[in-house]
Amino acid sequence: MKKILLLLLLLIPLILAAQLNETVPASEDSLSVRFLPPMPGEEEESGTSMTGVLGSITLDGVTYSQIRLMPEFRLWKLRVGLDLDFLVDADGNVRGDDWDEWTDLFYKIYYLGYGDRSDPIYFKALNIDDYSQANGLIFDHYCNTLQYPAVRNTGGFAGINTNMMGFGLEGFTHNIVKNQILAARVSLKPMSQMPIPLFKNLSFGLNVGLDRDQHGKYEDKDGDKIPDVYDRFPNNSNAWADTDGDGVPDQTDIDIDGDNSLDDPVVNPYVDLVYPGIGGYGFDLDASIAADNLTAYDVPKRLMIYSMDYRLPLVDAEYFKLYNYGEIAKIDGYGSGYIFPGLGAKFSIFESRLEMRRFSERFLPSWFDHLYDDQRAQYYMVTDPDSGQDTYYLEAKESRLEEAKAAFGWYGSLSAKLMNIAKLVVEFQDMYGEGLSTGKSLSGWLSVYPSFLKNLEEASLVYSQKNVSYLSFTRLRNPGAIIGGKLSYRIAANASLIGRYSEHYTDINNDGLITLKEEVVSRLSFGVEFKF
């Protein structure tokens, strides 16, 4: 019976991978990288450790054997994590592209940290797996590592806490070079010097979140204002479209649509440059051209959100804590939303929150969430049914605000840690409103450590649907969902076989459904992890 149960647990990631459709494997993957949302309340282990991974990875169509070492060093409050990756091809050669420049050495540092967010001075730099702000109306488990290691963001946050009425200051950037996704917070305990027991710990905060360019998800290396995702010549600022895919830019192509007919200079002026006056000789020229239309973006798509929050501890005993909180947020140029009242409690192994929420039209909570780096913008292609012309364009997450309706309802969360047996977190949002299509959310994290199964160290599942019209458990895949799993099986004293799987989704054809292979962003990996 135990062997059958173990087999079922080992098959969980594969069952998820096969659900509904065939998935698209990620071109870059690593067991060392957390690609599931972190379980709220997860804490880093103390001490110094070395973790390693043996596995395989495919880059640019070449499969490499992967040796990855991830040492973590902790000295007092200082923490350093490294990510040393060695890729060996079939001939035994180490891939040199990851080590041949000084910037490559910089990228071997996974994170630098000092202290935590309650210390007088603290910071964490480079890769940020989890960043939240206040009560989550702006930043809610945002990470800049969603596409790591394909995209390496050198971000970070830093802050101070003082004894001057509890004054605190914090700043955040997802990338210190681009500085597109930014955040700041100022906090204060204005009554901390007053002899009023209940209110002396009352704290207030002002928060701001900013995306300086939502279209910044897509690079434009040649600076021609055409995103590389549909720029046919991403390294040439003087060329971008190639309707027939013959490698000749439309601007210098005498047969744009590739039908082996010379284009009419009326619709293709370049023909007249090559053959001056040819339009007047009576030749049968092609005037029915449906050249690709590639939308250019000259102005950054900026979005800012700001909020004010408070927190009032009601009971602060060793084994029981109870507090009241609230927050009001405004999306610049759009709607607003607030949390009030909110109650939080911590007792024994349980921690919970329950809050009332009210949102106006054109407002969505948790704007910068775990999937934001992927969802901040999407690119689409539509075909004109009459002319057959293909138009390529970007659509920012901001466009979803126009459809967001006023709503009223509840949010709650419950977490439990049962010693070394299991961890569970459940979060839900239940909102109501006329014509509302974004009011329901449900997230769950479950990790079990089944001591009754020999050598099985951990089995974890993650599932989340956010801001959907209704929660569907028959169609688990939707644009706001995450599915994931992890298994850890001990094969030696310091070595474990690790399997991880995750999916999130991109609604490419904008039909509200996930049915195409290209709409599934999946990661599946197996390898051996060892610790020293």
C-alpha positions as CSV (number, residue, x, y, z in Angstrom):
1,M,0.0,0.0,0.0
2,K,2.8,2.4,0.9
3,K,4.5,1.7,-2.5
4,I,1.3,2.5,-4.3
5,L,0.8,5.7,-2.4
6,L,4.4,6.7,-3.1
7,L,3.9,6.1,-6.8
8,L,0.8,8.2,-6.9
9,L,2.6,11.1,-5.2
10,L,5.5,10.8,-7.7
11,L,3.0,11.0,-10.6
12,I,1.3,14.2,-9.3
13,P,3.4,16.6,-11.4
14,L,2.9,14.4,-14.5
15,I,-0.9,14.3,-14.0
16,L,-0.9,18.1,-13.7
17,A,1.2,18.3,-16.9
18,A,-1.2,16.2,-18.8
19,Q,-4.4,18.0,-17.7
20,L,-6.5,19.1,-20.6
21,N,-3.8,19.8,-23.1
22,E,-0.2,19.0,-24.0
23,T,2.0,21.7,-22.4
24,V,4.8,23.7,-23.8
25,P,8.1,22.8,-22.0
26,A,10.2,25.8,-20.8
27,S,13.4,26.3,-22.8
28,E,15.2,27.3,-19.7
29,D,14.7,25.7,-16.3
30,S,16.4,24.9,-13.1
31,L,15.7,23.0,-10.0
32,S,17.5,25.6,-7.9
33,V,15.0,28.3,-8.7
34,R,11.7,28.7,-6.9
35,F,9.1,28.9,-9.7
36,L,6.1,28.5,-7.4
37,P,4.6,31.2,-5.3
38,P,6.2,31.1,-1.9
39,M,4.2,29.8,1.0
40,P,3.2,32.9,3.1
41,G,5.3,32.9,6.3
42,E,8.1,30.8,5.0
43,E,11.3,31.6,6.9
44,E,14.9,31.1,5.8
45,E,16.9,28.5,7.7
46,S,19.7,29.8,9.8
47,G,23.3,28.8,9.4
48,T,25.5,28.1,6.4
49,S,24.5,25.5,3.8
50,M,25.4,24.2,0.4
51,T,22.8,22.9,-2.0
52,G,23.5,21.4,-5.3
53,V,21.6,20.1,-8.3
54,L,22.4,17.5,-10.9
55,G,20.1,17.5,-13.9
56,S,19.7,18.6,-17.5
57,I,18.6,21.7,-19.3
58,T,17.9,22.7,-22.9
59,L,19.2,26.1,-24.2
60,D,18.9,27.1,-27.9
61,G,18.1,23.6,-28.9
62,V,21.2,22.1,-27.2
63,T,20.8,19.7,-24.2
64,Y,23.4,20.1,-21.4
65,S,24.1,18.2,-18.3
66,Q,23.7,20.6,-15.4
67,I,25.8,20.9,-12.3
68,R,24.5,23.7,-10.1
69,L,25.9,24.7,-6.7
70,M,24.0,27.0,-4.5
71,P,25.9,27.9,-1.3
72,E,24.3,30.2,1.3
73,F,26.4,32.0,3.8
74,R,25.0,33.7,6.9
75,L,27.2,35.7,9.3
76,W,25.2,37.5,12.0
77,K,22.5,39.3,10.0
78,L,24.4,39.2,6.7
79,R,23.2,36.7,4.1
80,V,24.7,35.8,0.7
81,G,23.3,33.3,-1.7
82,L,25.3,32.2,-4.8
83,D,24.1,30.4,-8.0
84,L,27.0,28.7,-9.7
85,D,25.9,26.9,-12.8
86,F,28.0,24.6,-15.0
87,L,26.5,23.3,-18.2
88,V,28.4,20.5,-19.9
89,D,27.5,19.4,-23.5
90,A,27.7,15.9,-25.0
91,D,31.4,16.4,-25.8
92,G,32.3,17.2,-22.2
93,N,32.8,21.0,-22.9
94,V,31.6,23.5,-20.3
95,R,29.4,26.2,-21.9
96,G,31.5,29.3,-21.8
97,D,28.8,31.9,-22.6
98,D,27.9,31.9,-18.8
99,W,31.4,32.7,-17.7
100,D,33.2,34.8,-20.3
101,E,32.3,38.3,-19.2
102,W,32.7,40.1,-15.8
103,T,28.9,40.7,-15.8
104,D,28.5,36.9,-15.8
105,L,30.3,36.7,-12.5
106,F,28.0,39.3,-11.0
107,Y,25.0,37.2,-12.0
108,K,26.4,34.2,-10.0
109,I,25.3,36.1,-6.9
110,Y,21.6,35.1,-6.3
111,Y,21.0,37.4,-3.5
112,L,22.6,39.7,-0.8
113,G,20.7,40.4,2.3
114,Y,21.1,42.1,5.7
115,G,18.6,41.9,8.6
116,D,14.8,41.6,8.2
117,R,12.1,44.2,7.7
118,S,11.7,44.8,11.4
119,D,15.4,45.7,12.0
120,P,16.8,49.3,12.2
121,I,18.6,48.8,8.9
122,Y,17.8,46.1,6.3
123,F,18.2,45.3,2.6
124,K,17.9,42.5,0.1
125,A,19.4,42.8,-3.4
126,L,19.3,41.0,-6.7
127,N,16.7,38.3,-6.9
128,I,13.5,38.9,-4.9
129,D,11.2,35.8,-4.6
130,D,8.5,37.5,-2.5
131,Y,7.7,41.1,-1.9
132,S,4.5,42.4,-0.3
133,Q,3.5,45.9,0.9
134,A,1.1,46.8,3.7
135,N,-2.1,44.6,3.3
136,G,-1.6,43.6,-0.3
137,L,-3.8,46.1,-2.2
138,I,-0.7,47.2,-4.2
139,F,2.1,44.6,-3.9
140,D,1.0,41.0,-3.0
141,H,3.8,38.3,-3.2
142,Y,5.4,40.0,-6.2
143,C,8.6,38.4,-7.5
144,N,11.2,39.5,-10.0
145,T,12.3,35.9,-10.6
146,L,9.3,34.6,-12.5
147,Q,11.3,34.1,-15.7
148,Y,14.7,33.3,-14.0
149,P,17.2,32.4,-15.3
150,A,16.1,33.4,-18.8
151,V,15.6,36.9,-17.5
152,R,17.8,38.1,-14.6
153,N,16.6,41.1,-12.8
154,T,19.0,42.8,-10.5
155,G,16.5,44.3,-8.1
156,G,16.2,44.8,-4.4
157,F,14.7,46.7,-1.5
158,A,16.1,48.5,1.5
159,G,14.7,50.3,4.5
160,I,15.2,51.8,7.9
161,N,13.2,51.7,11.2
162,T,13.9,54.3,13.8
163,N,12.8,55.1,17.4
164,M,11.5,58.6,16.4
165,M,7.8,57.8,16.7
166,G,8.4,54.6,14.8
167,F,9.4,56.4,11.6
168,G,10.3,53.9,8.8
169,L,11.3,54.2,5.2
170,E,11.5,51.6,2.5
171,G,12.3,51.6,-1.3
172,F,12.0,48.8,-3.9
173,T,13.0,48.3,-7.5
174,H,12.6,45.2,-9.6
175,N,15.7,46.1,-11.6
176,I,18.3,48.7,-10.7
177,V,19.2,49.2,-14.3
178,K,15.8,49.5,-15.8
179,N,13.9,50.8,-12.7
180,Q,10.5,50.2,-14.3
181,I,8.7,48.6,-11.4
182,L,9.2,50.7,-8.2
183,A,7.7,51.0,-4.7
184,A,8.2,53.1,-1.7
185,R,6.7,53.1,1.8
186,V,6.8,55.5,4.7
187,S,5.5,54.4,8.1
188,L,4.9,56.1,11.5
189,K,3.7,55.4,15.0
190,P,2.5,58.9,16.0
191,M,1.3,57.9,19.5
192,S,4.2,55.8,20.5
193,Q,5.3,58.4,23.1
194,M,1.9,58.8,24.7
195,P,0.9,56.9,27.8
196,I,-2.1,55.2,26.2
197,P,-1.6,51.5,26.2
198,L,-3.9,50.6,23.3
199,F,-2.9,53.3,20.9
200,K,0.9,53.6,21.5
201,N,1.5,50.9,18.9
202,L,-0.9,52.2,16.4
203,S,1.0,52.5,13.1
204,F,0.2,54.3,9.8
205,G,1.8,53.8,6.4
206,L,1.9,55.6,3.0
207,N,2.6,53.4,0.0
208,V,3.2,53.8,-3.7
209,G,3.7,51.4,-6.5
210,L,4.7,52.4,-10.0
211,D,5.3,50.7,-13.3
212,R,7.0,53.3,-15.5
213,D,6.3,51.3,-18.7
214,Q,4.0,48.2,-18.7
215,H,5.2,47.5,-22.2
216,G,8.7,47.1,-20.8
217,K,8.1,43.4,-20.5
218,Y,9.1,43.3,-24.2
219,E,12.5,44.4,-25.2
220,D,13.3,46.8,-28.0
221,K,17.0,46.3,-28.5
222,D,17.4,48.4,-31.6
223,G,15.3,51.3,-30.3
224,D,13.0,51.5,-33.3
225,K,9.9,51.6,-31.0
226,I,8.8,48.2,-32.4
227,P,8.8,45.5,-29.6
228,D,11.2,42.7,-30.5
229,V,8.5,40.1,-29.9
230,Y,7.1,41.0,-33.3
231,D,10.0,43.0,-34.8
232,R,11.3,40.8,-37.7
233,F,14.7,42.6,-37.5
234,P,15.2,43.2,-33.8
235,N,18.9,44.3,-34.3
236,N,18.2,46.7,-37.2
237,S,16.5,50.0,-36.3
238,N,15.8,50.7,-40.0
239,A,13.8,47.6,-40.6
240,W,11.0,45.8,-38.8
241,A,8.3,44.2,-41.1
242,D,8.7,41.2,-43.3
243,T,5.2,40.1,-44.5
244,D,6.2,37.2,-46.7
245,G,9.1,36.0,-44.4
246,D,11.7,36.1,-47.2
247,G,14.3,37.9,-45.1
248,V,13.8,41.2,-47.0
249,P,12.3,44.1,-45.1
250,D,9.0,45.3,-46.4
251,Q,10.5,48.8,-46.9
252,T,12.9,47.4,-49.5
253,D,10.9,44.6,-51.0
254,I,9.3,44.8,-54.4
255,D,7.1,41.9,-53.7
256,I,5.9,42.4,-50.1
257,D,3.3,39.6,-50.0
258,G,5.5,37.0,-51.7
259,D,3.1,36.1,-54.5
260,N,5.7,36.5,-57.2
261,S,4.0,39.5,-58.7
262,L,5.6,42.9,-58.8
263,D,3.9,45.3,-56.5
264,D,2.1,48.4,-57.7
265,P,4.0,51.6,-56.7
266,V,0.8,53.1,-55.6
267,V,0.7,50.8,-52.6
268,N,4.5,50.1,-52.5
269,P,6.5,53.3,-53.3
270,Y,9.8,51.4,-53.1
271,V,9.0,49.8,-56.5
272,D,9.1,53.2,-58.1
273,L,12.6,53.7,-56.7
274,V,13.8,50.5,-58.3
275,Y,11.8,50.9,-61.5
276,P,11.1,54.6,-62.0
277,G,7.8,55.3,-63.8
278,I,6.8,51.6,-64.1
279,G,3.3,52.4,-63.1
280,G,2.7,54.2,-66.3
281,Y,3.7,51.4,-68.7
282,G,0.5,49.4,-68.4
283,F,2.0,46.3,-66.7
284,D,-0.3,44.1,-64.6
285,L,1.0,45.1,-61.2
286,D,-0.2,43.7,-57.8
287,A,-2.2,46.3,-55.9
288,S,-3.9,44.0,-53.5
289,I,-1.2,43.9,-50.8
290,A,-2.0,43.2,-47.2
291,A,1.3,44.1,-45.6
292,D,1.8,43.4,-41.9
293,N,0.9,46.3,-39.6
294,L,3.4,46.4,-36.7
295,T,2.3,48.8,-34.0
296,A,5.0,51.1,-32.7
297,Y,5.1,52.5,-29.1
298,D,6.7,55.9,-28.7
299,V,5.3,56.8,-25.2
300,P,5.8,54.6,-22.1
301,K,2.6,53.0,-20.7
302,R,2.8,54.3,-17.1
303,L,0.7,53.2,-14.1
304,M,0.8,54.3,-10.5
305,I,-1.0,53.1,-7.4
306,Y,-0.9,54.7,-3.9
307,S,-2.4,53.8,-0.6
308,M,-2.6,54.5,3.1
309,D,-2.9,51.8,5.7
310,Y,-3.0,51.4,9.5
311,R,-2.5,48.6,12.0
312,L,-3.7,48.6,15.6
313,P,-2.5,45.7,17.9
314,L,-5.4,44.8,20.3
315,V,-3.8,41.8,22.1
316,D,-0.1,41.1,22.0
317,A,0.5,38.2,24.3
318,E,3.1,35.5,23.8
319,Y,0.7,32.8,22.7
320,F,-2.1,34.9,21.3
321,K,-2.1,38.0,19.1
322,L,-5.0,40.0,17.7
323,Y,-4.9,43.2,15.6
324,N,-7.1,45.4,13.6
325,Y,-6.0,46.9,10.2
326,G,-7.2,48.7,7.1
327,E,-6.0,50.2,3.9
328,I,-7.4,52.4,1.1
329,A,-5.8,52.5,-2.3
330,K,-6.2,54.5,-5.5
331,I,-5.1,53.7,-9.0
332,D,-4.0,56.9,-10.6
333,G,-6.6,57.9,-13.3
334,Y,-8.9,55.0,-12.4
335,G,-10.8,53.7,-9.4
336,S,-10.1,53.0,-5.7
337,G,-10.7,50.3,-3.1
338,Y,-10.4,49.8,0.6
339,I,-10.1,47.2,3.3
340,F,-12.1,48.0,6.5
341,P,-12.5,46.5,8.9
342,G,-9.8,43.9,9.0
343,L,-9.0,41.5,11.8
344,G,-5.9,39.4,12.1
345,A,-5.0,36.8,14.8
346,K,-2.3,34.3,15.6
347,F,-2.8,31.5,18.0
348,S,-0.8,28.3,18.5
349,I,-0.2,26.8,15.1
350,F,-2.8,29.0,13.4
351,E,-2.7,32.4,11.8
352,S,-5.7,34.0,10.2
353,R,-7.1,37.2,8.6
354,L,-10.6,38.3,7.8
355,E,-11.4,41.6,6.1
356,M,-14.2,43.4,4.4
357,R,-13.4,44.9,1.0
358,R,-15.1,47.5,-1.2
359,F,-13.9,48.4,-4.7
360,S,-15.2,51.1,-7.0
361,E,-15.4,50.7,-10.8
362,R,-12.0,50.4,-12.6
363,F,-10.1,49.0,-9.6
364,L,-8.4,45.6,-9.1
365,P,-6.5,44.6,-5.9
366,S,-3.1,42.9,-5.6
367,W,-2.0,44.6,-8.8
368,F,1.7,43.6,-8.5
369,D,1.2,39.9,-7.7
370,H,3.4,36.8,-8.3
371,L,2.6,36.7,-12.0
372,Y,2.9,40.4,-12.7
373,D,6.1,40.2,-14.7
374,D,4.3,38.0,-17.2
375,Q,0.9,39.7,-17.1
376,R,1.9,43.4,-17.2
377,A,1.5,43.3,-21.0
378,Q,0.6,40.7,-23.7
379,Y,1.1,40.8,-27.4
380,Y,-1.6,39.9,-29.9
381,M,-2.1,39.5,-33.6
382,V,-5.5,40.0,-35.3
383,T,-6.4,39.5,-38.9
384,D,-8.7,41.8,-40.8
385,P,-11.4,39.5,-42.3
386,D,-11.8,41.7,-45.4
387,S,-8.3,42.6,-46.3
388,G,-6.4,39.8,-44.7
389,Q,-4.0,42.2,-43.1
390,D,-2.3,41.1,-39.9
391,T,-2.0,43.7,-37.1
392,Y,0.4,43.1,-34.2
393,Y,0.1,45.1,-31.0
394,L,0.6,45.1,-27.3
395,E,-2.1,45.3,-24.6
396,A,-1.2,46.3,-21.1
397,K,-2.7,44.9,-18.0
398,E,-4.1,48.3,-17.4
399,S,-6.7,47.6,-20.1
400,R,-8.5,45.2,-17.7
401,L,-9.4,48.1,-15.5
402,E,-12.0,49.4,-18.0
403,E,-14.0,46.2,-17.5
404,A,-13.6,46.1,-13.7
405,K,-17.0,46.7,-11.9
406,A,-17.8,48.0,-8.4
407,A,-17.7,45.2,-5.9
408,F,-18.3,44.5,-2.2
409,G,-17.3,41.4,-0.3
410,W,-14.8,39.5,1.9
411,Y,-11.3,38.3,1.9
412,G,-9.9,35.7,4.3
413,S,-6.8,33.6,4.9
414,L,-5.9,30.7,7.2
415,S,-2.5,29.2,7.7
416,A,-1.4,26.3,9.9
417,K,2.0,24.8,10.7
418,L,1.8,21.4,12.3
419,M,5.3,20.8,13.6
420,N,7.3,18.9,11.0
421,I,4.2,17.1,9.5
422,A,2.5,19.7,7.3
423,K,2.0,23.3,6.3
424,L,-1.3,24.6,4.9
425,V,-2.3,28.1,3.7
426,V,-5.7,28.9,2.1
427,E,-6.7,32.4,0.9
428,F,-10.0,33.4,-0.6
429,Q,-11.8,36.5,-1.9
430,D,-15.6,36.6,-2.5
431,M,-16.8,39.8,-4.0
432,Y,-20.3,40.7,-5.4
433,G,-21.4,43.4,-7.8
434,E,-23.6,44.0,-10.8
435,G,-21.9,42.7,-13.9
436,L,-18.8,41.7,-11.9
437,S,-16.4,39.3,-13.7
438,T,-13.3,39.6,-11.5
439,G,-14.6,39.0,-8.0
440,K,-13.5,35.5,-7.0
441,S,-10.1,34.3,-5.9
442,L,-8.8,31.2,-4.3
443,S,-5.3,30.1,-3.5
444,G,-4.0,27.1,-1.6
445,W,-0.5,25.9,-0.6
446,L,-0.1,22.4,1.0
447,S,3.2,20.8,2.0
448,V,3.3,17.5,3.8
449,Y,6.3,15.7,5.3
450,P,5.0,12.1,5.4
451,S,7.2,10.3,8.0
452,F,5.1,7.1,7.5
453,L,6.5,6.8,4.0
454,K,10.1,5.9,4.1
455,N,12.5,8.4,2.4
456,L,9.7,10.7,1.1
457,E,10.7,14.0,2.5
458,E,8.1,16.4,1.1
459,A,5.1,16.5,-1.2
460,S,3.7,19.9,-2.1
461,L,0.9,21.3,-4.2
462,V,0.0,24.8,-5.1
463,Y,-3.1,26.0,-6.9
464,S,-4.4,29.6,-7.4
465,Q,-7.2,31.3,-9.3
466,K,-7.3,35.1,-9.0
467,N,-9.7,37.8,-10.1
468,V,-12.0,35.5,-12.1
469,S,-15.8,35.6,-12.6
470,Y,-16.3,32.2,-10.9
471,L,-14.1,29.5,-9.4
472,S,-14.1,26.5,-11.8
473,F,-12.7,23.2,-10.7
474,T,-13.6,21.4,-13.9
475,R,-11.5,23.8,-16.0
476,L,-8.5,24.4,-13.9
477,R,-6.6,26.4,-16.5
478,N,-7.5,30.0,-16.9
479,P,-5.5,33.2,-17.4
480,G,-5.4,33.9,-13.7
481,A,-4.4,30.5,-12.5
482,I,-1.2,28.8,-11.2
483,I,-0.8,25.1,-10.8
484,G,2.3,23.5,-9.3
485,G,3.8,20.6,-7.4
486,K,7.0,19.5,-5.8
487,L,8.3,16.1,-4.6
488,S,11.4,15.4,-2.6
489,Y,12.6,11.8,-2.2
490,R,15.7,11.0,-0.1
491,I,18.1,8.7,-1.9
492,A,21.1,9.2,0.5
493,A,22.0,10.9,3.7
494,N,22.7,14.2,2.0
495,A,21.0,13.7,-1.4
496,S,17.4,13.8,-2.6
497,L,15.7,13.3,-5.9
498,I,13.7,16.5,-6.6
499,G,10.8,17.0,-9.1
500,R,9.1,20.3,-9.7
501,Y,6.3,21.2,-12.0
502,S,4.4,24.5,-12.6
503,E,2.1,26.1,-15.0
504,H,0.7,29.6,-15.6
505,Y,-1.1,30.9,-18.6
506,T,-1.2,33.5,-21.3
507,D,-4.4,34.1,-23.2
508,I,-2.8,34.8,-26.6
509,N,-6.0,34.9,-28.6
510,N,-7.9,36.9,-25.9
511,D,-10.9,34.5,-25.9
512,G,-10.8,34.0,-22.1
513,L,-9.9,30.3,-22.5
514,I,-6.7,28.4,-22.4
515,T,-6.9,25.9,-25.2
516,L,-3.7,26.5,-27.3
517,K,-0.4,24.9,-26.5
518,E,1.3,28.3,-26.9
519,E,-0.9,29.6,-24.1
520,V,0.6,27.3,-21.5
521,V,3.9,28.3,-19.8
522,S,5.1,25.2,-18.1
523,R,8.2,24.1,-16.3
524,L,9.0,20.5,-15.5
525,S,12.3,19.4,-14.0
526,F,13.8,16.4,-12.2
527,G,17.3,16.2,-10.7
528,V,19.3,15.3,-7.7
529,E,19.7,17.9,-4.9
530,F,22.5,17.4,-2.3
531,K,23.3,19.3,0.9
532,F,26.4,19.8,2.9
